[in-house]
Amino acid sequence: MLKITIRKKAKQFGKLVRHSAMTKRTGVAHQPIQAKAQELGITFIGHSSFLLQIGGKNILIDPNYAPWIFVLKRLRRPGVRIADLPPIDLVLVSHAHFDHLHRPSLRAIARSNFRKYGKRPTIVVPRNVGDLVSDLGMGSVMEMDWWQSIKFGSLEITHTPARHWGARIIRDMHRGYGGFVLKAGTHSLYHSGDTAYFDGFCEIGTRLHPKIALLPIGAYFPESFRNVHTSPEDAVQAFIDLKARFMIPMHYGTFRLSHEPMEEPVDRLLADAERRGITRQVLVLEEGKTKIFGKD
């Protein structure tokens, strides 16, 4: 029975590899728009990667510029080139998985930022992840536990729980994982990292009141994948639990990590949003195009 299961999983993974290799890479890069003082700027780079402009800081979350993750080809190009990034103050990494913590991308960002702007970003990671990023040229490394908050000027960052796991490889299960809520002035934003649906969304909403929620909608099939990832319908329910004003989807369309069709997550998301009457609150961003939110 075990041999049959292993053989079946190997066959399924082989299909993902072949599909990635044979699919043409699409997408073009854009210049991010600079947000004005007291505005919030959100630029979707791809997968779970974003450039955020909030509280006078330029922040990258889970920046991944990898053309391949091992044998899985990147199917959508990054929406913003590293060379076109503004001076980065902070880099946040939600957990140690290779599609979120990509060491070559982080090293390239640190090097480019120093050469172009003469500064090295601070990198913020969950507990017991600092050793994976300490040699990449960042200015400093900060580790956080769930519900811990730190301040950078007017910006406050809180590390939030998730239902996932943090191991980089097989045995290092001690590594932390989770999301982040960022607050500055009238703006508040939640990036969940990878997570399945869980009752923690209600608590995050009650305690931190994020107005904008960046939530994952891909890598949910087969059904067992929902133990650690949200389906589009799960993400909509998470958004409702959070009581946020707007939802921006992520973790779809860039790498084929599971077996649902590549276009399905957004289609299912929009269909469920229409069914629930919240279509205007769901913002599907094109890679590289900056969405600006005013101070109100």
Salt bridges, closest charged atoms under 4 A:
ASP62 OD2 - HIS100 ND1 2.74
ASP84 OD2 - ARG81 NE 2.93
ASP89 OD1 - LYS119 NZ 2.47
ASP99 OD2 - HIS47 NE2 2.84
ASP99 OD2 - HIS100 NE2 3.30
ASP99 OD2 - HIS251 NE2 3.59
ASP131 OD1 - ARG175 NH1 2.78
ASP135 OD1 - ARG103 NH1 2.90
ASP145 OD1 - ARG127 NE 3.68
ASP172 OD2 - ARG175 NE 2.62
ASP194 OD2 - HIS95 NE2 3.46
ASP194 OD2 - HIS100 NE2 3.05
ASP194 OD2 - HIS164 NE2 3.42
ASP194 OD2 - HIS229 NE2 3.67
ASP194 OD1 - HIS251 NE2 3.14
GLU203 OE2 - ARG207 NH1 3.01
GLU223 OE2 - ARG226 NH1 2.51
GLU233 OE1 - ARG268 NH2 2.64
ASP234 OD1 - ARG226 NH2 2.76
GLU264 OE2 - ARG268 NH1 3.33
ASP272 OD1 - ARG275 NH2 2.75
ASP272 OD2 - ARG276 NE 3.15
GLU286 OE2 - HIS30 NE2 3.65
GLU286 OE1 - LYS289 NZ 3.58
GLU287 OE1 - ARG76 NH2 2.98
